């Protein structure tokens, strides 16, 4: 009991009860916290999805994949080349020409040494499936090559050497001698370029070029390491 100063005793039980604070529950803030976390993580999720999409597109575009047909892949590689220069040779034809005028009273002669370059090419546009044999168990591709073509000689008349004989060589006679030596030099250059030794070198270079031009695209297309076996008509099939 307590005295309130007015002569009245007041019991402790008669005091007004103090208001109680509501109990804190962690669960009261869970929905709000979860919503905030999802909002903060959304940009990262979008970034991950975007990176995955970019990676998939890059895989589809650039990852080596097998076309299922090495012959078709080889023909596609040939189509991009069309005509392949496999070898070049420098030849030096030496030719002579003569001119006679005034009923043989004025005669002249010219000897010329004219350097020339000749190219050896393969016309790959003629290639088709009939010229290829694929062996899946041995991973080999036999290729029957078209005949080598010898280009028209490229005469380097700027470095040509001339020797002339005659008491008098007029302009007309000189022009005739030059035309004649040029014509003969072209013929001689083709003849020299057709020598067996040069043709053998050109054929060997052609086979090496075809091996390189097919092995790399086939590997990139997903066929793995393929042994390319090129040969020319009349040659025995090469061994792997």
Buried (B, 14 or more C-beta within 10 A) or exposed (E): EEEEEEEEEEEEEEEEEEEEEEEEEEEEEEEEEEEEEEEEEEEEEEEEEEEEEEEEEEEEEEEEEEEEBBBEBBBEBBEEBEEBBBBBBEBBBEBBBBBEBEEEEBBBBBBBBBBBBBBBBBBBEEBEEEBBBBBEEEBBBBBBBBEBEBBEBEBEBEEBEBEEEBEEBEEEBBEBBBEBBBEBBBEBBBEBBEEEEBBEBBBEBBBEBBBEBBBEBBEEBBBEEBBBBBBBEEEEEBEE
